[in-house]
Amino acid sequence: MDITQSFPTKYLQKTDFPAPRQLIIDTVAMENVAQDNEPQEMKPVIYFKGAPKGCVLNKTNANILAALFGTQTEAWSGQQIEGYNDVTIQYQGRITGGIRFRPIQQAAAPVEAAPAPDFNDDVP
C-alpha cells in the first residue's frame, strides 16, 4: 500500500512526481489555500490540462514561469513545461524536496563531425 494515497490532498505534491512529467498549462487562479478553520490565505494555483489537481505556486516557481513566459499568467495557457521533484529543495533548514518546473528539454540535433585532418600533407 502506498501510504500517501491514504491522505488525499487538494493540490499536487512532490510525491505526484516520482519521475519528471510533461505538463501543459491550462489556467492560473487565485485561491484560498488555508486549512479548515484557518484565516484566509490567497495564493496563485496553476492548473494543467488533464491533471485532476492544481499546484500552489510558490515564489520560486512563479518566478521561473514568469522568466519563461512573461509576467501575465493569461499568456501561460497552452505552454509546455516539465514538472519534477527537486530533491535539493530546503525548507526551514531541512532538505525536504519539492515541485519545480523547467522548460521541456529538447533533444539536441546531431552534430556533424569535422573532416579529419590530412596528416599526409608535406610539411613546409
ZIVENTA-V407360 format. One line per field, one symbol per residue. ss: DSSP state (h for helix, s for strand, l for the rest). phi: phi as a letter, one per 40 degrees, with the letter a starting at -180 (. if undefined). A space follows every 50 residues. Layout:
ss = ???
phi = ???
This chain:
ss = llhhhhllllsllhhhllllsssssssssssslllllllllsssssssll lllsssllhhhhhhhhhhhlllhhhhlllssssssslllssllssllsss ssllllllllllllllllllllll
phi = .cccccbcbcbcbdccbcadbcbbcbabbcbcbccdgbcdbcacbbbbcg ccbcbcccccccccccccbgccccccdgcbbbbacccccbbfgbcbgicb baccccccccbccccccccccccc
